[in-house]
Amino acid sequence: MSEPWTIGRVATWTARDLASRGLESPRFEAELMVAHALGLRRIDIYLRMEQPLDDAELARIRGLVERRRRREPMAYILGTREFYRRSFTTDARALVPRPETEQVVDEVLDALRLSGDGVRRVLDIGTGTGAIAVTVALERPDTRVDAVDLSPAALSLASENVVRLGATDQVRLAEGRYFEPFAGERYDVVVSNPPYIPSAECPTLMPEVSTWEPRMALDGGADGLDPLREIARGALVALVPGGSLVVELGHDQGPAARRIAEEAGLRDVRVLRDPARFDRVLRATAP
């Protein structure tokens, strides 16, 4: 009689399968997928190692493993990604929120602390999942956030996160390019995690990114900085005097980004590095 497929056996087999395909964290991912398919916490795998699985349970696990074999991002397979201590719904409609983008939120919150009392206004350009907009709103209940995206699909996902996380009274969504949907409005902070990958590099990215994530959320033009040029120019009009611009950058774009911001007329331009010492955030002030 063949050995039964238990939770522990399936997790081990899945980990070996993923490892054979060159994935970096096979055991961790295997446990996440098994737990997700069974509606368990990851720790429950170790508490129920000997629990046998029926055909329906095995089929659900196989389905998730097949998706990962095709290099679909784990955030899409699991349907959520943690960002700033909150769980955001994630799928192929928008870019997966990255841990480094939390530094962008930190800078926005710092700028809001320095901007005084009363209701503060923020514009989030290219909102995607809505991670920045929702996080800023919930961290600062006195803030109102307008969030823009060119993709209707991304906006539908952002809307789901706004509703599910309880930010409907603070976040307003609109479809369009850059500042156009809220032309004439003035903001204390303009923030963006724009596309910043040079066009030629997009096909060379890891398959989880190049194959699955929306190209329009990645491709920043020939040098990756076309969106920043638009944002820097528009921020001069959209920001109140002394307002702040906060933009995420590629790992080596600091010097070029600084020049773009200064040539646009922004002041106090700084490029901040992430914990790995890569360029990560541009922060500047409107005259």
N, C-alpha and C positions, 0 to 999 in steps of 0.2 A: 504494500500500500504506500502511495507516495506521501512524502512529508507534507503536512498541511501548511498553507500560506498563512502565517501569523503576522501580526503587525511588525514584530521585530524582524522577521525574515524578509518581508516586503521592503522595509526601510533599508536593510543591508543590501539587498539585491539592487534597489533603485540607486543607492549611493555608488555601488560599483559600476553600474551602467553609465551614470553621469560622469564618473571619473574616467572611464574608458573613452569618453568623448571630449576630454580635455577641459571640462568645466572646473572652475577654481574652488568651489565650496560644495562638493558633491554630497557630503553627509548632511550638512546644514540644509541644503535645498531639498534633499530627499525627505528629511523629517518634516520640513514645512509643507511639502506637497501631500505626504501621507496624512498628516494632521488635518490639513485643509479638506481633503477628500472625505475624511471620516467625521468632520465636525468636532475635532478635538483640539486641545492645546498641545503645543509641541512637547511639553513635559509629560503629557499623558501617554506618549509613545513608550516611555520608559516604565510607566506604571502598568502598562497593558501589553508588554512585549509578547506574551504567550497567547494573546487573544486571537483566535482564528477569524479569518475574513470570509464573507460569502462572495458569490459571483458578482453581485451588484457593486459591492465595495471595491473589489479588485478592478472592476471595469472603470470605476470613477478614478482610481489611482492611475491606471494605464492611460486614461485620457489625458491627465495632467502631465504624465511623463512624456507622452508623445509630443505634447506642445513644447515642453522644455527641450526635447531632442532637436526640435526645429529652431532652437535658440530664441524662442519667445521670452521676453523679459519676465522674471519672477513676479514683478509687480503687476503685470497684466494677468498672469496665471492666477495669482491669489486674489486679484481685484482690489487690493489696498496697498498703500505705502505710508509708513509713518513719517510725519514731517512736523517738527516743532512740537512733539509730544501729542500730536493728533493724528488720527487715521483718516487718510484721504482716499476716496474711491479713485482707482486708476484703471485705465484701459487704453486701447490704441487710438482713442480720439485725441490724446494729448501726450506731451513729453512726461516721462516719469519724474516726479520731484526728486532732486538730488540733495544729499546732506549739505553740500557746499552752499546751496542756495539759502540755507538757514542763516549764513553770515550776512546775506543781503537783507534779510528781515531784521537782524540785529542792528544794522546800520540805519534802516528806516525808523526803527523804534528809538534809536538814539537821536536821530534828527527831530523826531516828534517831541521828545523830551526837551530839546533845546528851543523849540518853536513857540513855547508859551502855553497859556491856558486856553480854555474854550474848545469848541469843536474844531478839530483839525481835518483837513481834506487831503486825500491821497489819490493819485492816479496810477494804476497798475497797467502797463502796456504789455500785451502778449500774455495774458493771464493763464492760459493753459488750463490746468486742473483747478485754478483758483487758489493754489496753495499760499502764495504771497498775500493776496488780497484778503482771504479769510483769516489767515494768521494775524496779520496786522490789525484787522478789525476786532478780533476776539482778544488780542493782547491789549488793545487800547479802545475801550468801550466809548470813549469820547471822539472817536475817529469815524469819518465817513469815507468809504473807498469806492471810486469809480474804476471798473475793470474792463479792459478792451481786448478783443481778440479778432483776428481776421477770419478765423475758422469757426463756422457755425457748430461743427461737431465738438470742438473744444469748449465752446460756450455752453453747450448743453451739459457737458461733464462738469464744468465749473458751477453751473446752476444747481446740479445735484449736490455738490459739496457745500455750496452756500446754504442750501435748505437743510441738509442732514446735520451740519455742524452748528446751525442756529445763528447764521449771520445775515439773515434776510433784511433786517432793519438797518444794516450798516453798509451792505455791499450792493452796488448797482452795476449790472452787466450790460455791455453794448457791443455790437458787431461793427468792425471797421478797422481802418488803418491808423495806427499811431494815435494822434490827438483828434482826428476828425470827428468821432462820435460825440465828443464833449467840447467841441470848439467854442471858445469864448469863456470857458470855465477857468478858474484860477485855483492853484493847489499849493499846499505847504510842502508836499513831497511828490515828486514823480519818480516811480521805480519801474525797473524792467529787468527781466531775465530774457533778453532777446536772442534770436538766432545769432550765433557768433562763430560757427565753424566755416572756414573757407570752402567754397564750393567744391574745389578739386579734392578736398580731404573727406568729404561726406561718404563716398563709397568705400573708403579705407577704414572706417570706424568698425568696431566690433559688431558682429551680426545682430546682437540684441538691439543695437542702435540703428545701424544702417538699413536693416531689413524691416524693422518693426515700428520704430518711432517716426512720427510725421516729419517728412523732409522739410516742410515749410517752417517747422519749429527749430530746425538745425542750421539751415543754409543761410549764412550771413553775407553772401556775395564773394567776390574774388578774394578779398583779404579778410573776410569775416566781420568787417566793421561797418558795412553799409547801414544796418539798422541803427547803430550808435550815432552815425552822422545825422540821421533823421531825428533821432530822439534829442540829441544835444541842441540842434537848432530849434526844435519845437519847444523844448523846456524853457528857453528864454522868454517865450510868450506865455506859456502855461503856468509858470511858477510865480508866486507872489515874491516881492522883493525880499531877498535873503532866504528864499526857499531852497530846498535841497534836491539834487538829482542823485539817484543811487542806481547803478547799473552793474549787472554781473558781466564778467569778462572771461575770455579764454585765458589759458594758463600763461601765455607769453605776450599778451596784447597790451600790457600796461603802458609802455612808452608811447605807442601809436594812439592809444585811447586818450592819454593825457593831452597829446597835441590836438586831437579832434575837439576835445572839450574846451581847451583854451582858445583855439581858433574860432570856436562858436561864440565866444564871449563870456563863458562861465568863469567863475573865480574860485580860489581856494581849492584847486583841483588836487585830489589825492588818489593814489592807487593803493589799495589795501591788499595784503597777501593772506592766503589761507594758512592753516596749520602746517601744510606741506611746503610752505614758502613759495607757492605759485601766485602770480597775479590773479586776483579773484573779483574785486569790487572797485568800481570807480565811484567816487563821491565828489560832488562839486556843488557850488553855491551860485544862485542867480544874483546878479548885481542888485 
